[in-house]
Amino acid sequence: MESISGIIRDDVEEAHTSFSGLLDGLKTASSKIEERIGEFTSLVDLVHREIESAVLGLTGVLKFFGRKSQDKQNRSLDSSASSDTA
């Protein structure tokens, strides 16, 4: 009876050690995953800010050229109106 009890005790100890190692590995993996998610979130935020900046810059350029084009059309209309009245 004692030898069977000792064998069972050894098996339980071995299982406990295995599960403890598995649990430690899962905790480490979980920490690494959280760290990677944080890095990914930072990267996404950076990309978002860069895209936002590029869009704002492009919008400014388009407005500038839109105004230039409108000024050119206005000058063209003014000069043709002046030549029509003369």
C-alpha positions as CSV (number, residue, x, y, z in Angstrom):
1,M,0.0,0.0,0.0
2,E,2.8,2.4,0.8
3,S,4.6,1.7,-2.5
4,I,1.4,2.4,-4.4
5,S,0.8,5.6,-2.4
6,G,4.5,6.7,-3.1
7,I,4.0,6.0,-6.8
8,I,0.8,8.0,-6.9
9,R,2.5,10.8,-4.9
10,D,5.4,10.9,-7.3
11,D,3.0,11.0,-10.3
12,V,1.0,13.8,-8.7
13,E,4.2,15.8,-8.0
14,E,5.4,15.3,-11.6
15,A,2.0,16.4,-12.9
16,H,2.1,19.4,-10.6
17,T,5.6,20.3,-11.8
18,S,4.6,20.0,-15.4
19,F,1.5,22.1,-14.9
20,S,3.5,24.7,-13.0
21,G,5.9,24.9,-15.9
22,L,3.1,25.2,-18.4
23,L,1.4,27.9,-16.3
24,D,4.7,29.9,-16.2
25,G,5.1,29.5,-19.9
26,L,1.6,30.8,-20.5
27,K,2.2,33.8,-18.2
28,T,5.4,34.6,-20.2
29,A,3.6,34.3,-23.5
30,S,0.7,36.4,-22.3
31,S,3.1,39.2,-21.2
32,K,4.9,39.0,-24.6
33,I,1.5,39.2,-26.4
34,E,0.4,42.2,-24.4
35,E,3.8,43.9,-25.1
36,R,3.4,43.2,-28.9
37,I,-0.2,44.5,-28.9
38,G,1.1,47.7,-27.2
39,E,3.8,48.1,-29.8
40,F,1.3,47.4,-32.6
41,T,-1.1,50.0,-31.2
42,S,1.7,52.5,-31.1
43,L,2.6,51.8,-34.7
44,V,-1.1,52.1,-35.8
45,D,-1.3,55.5,-34.0
46,L,1.8,56.7,-35.7
47,V,0.6,55.6,-39.1
48,H,-2.8,57.3,-38.4
49,R,-1.1,60.6,-37.5
50,E,1.2,60.4,-40.6
51,I,-1.8,59.8,-42.9
52,E,-3.8,62.6,-41.2
53,S,-0.8,64.9,-41.7
54,A,-0.4,63.9,-45.4
55,V,-4.2,64.4,-46.0
56,L,-4.1,67.8,-44.4
57,G,-1.0,68.8,-46.5
58,L,-2.7,67.5,-49.7
59,T,-5.9,69.4,-48.8
60,G,-3.8,72.6,-48.4
61,V,-2.1,72.0,-51.8
62,L,-5.4,71.4,-53.5
63,K,-6.9,74.5,-52.0
64,F,-3.9,76.6,-53.1
65,F,-4.1,75.3,-56.7
66,G,-7.9,75.7,-56.6
67,R,-7.5,79.4,-55.7
68,K,-4.8,79.9,-58.3
69,S,-7.1,78.4,-60.9
70,Q,-10.0,80.5,-59.8
71,D,-7.9,83.7,-59.8
72,K,-6.7,82.8,-63.4
73,Q,-10.3,82.3,-64.5
74,N,-11.4,85.6,-62.9
75,R,-8.6,87.5,-64.6
76,S,-9.5,85.8,-67.9
77,L,-13.1,86.9,-67.4
78,D,-12.1,90.4,-66.4
79,S,-9.9,90.8,-69.5
80,S,-12.6,89.5,-71.9
81,A,-15.2,91.7,-70.3
82,S,-12.9,94.7,-70.8
83,S,-12.3,93.9,-74.4
84,D,-16.0,93.4,-75.0
85,T,-16.9,96.9,-73.8
86,A,-14.1,98.6,-75.7
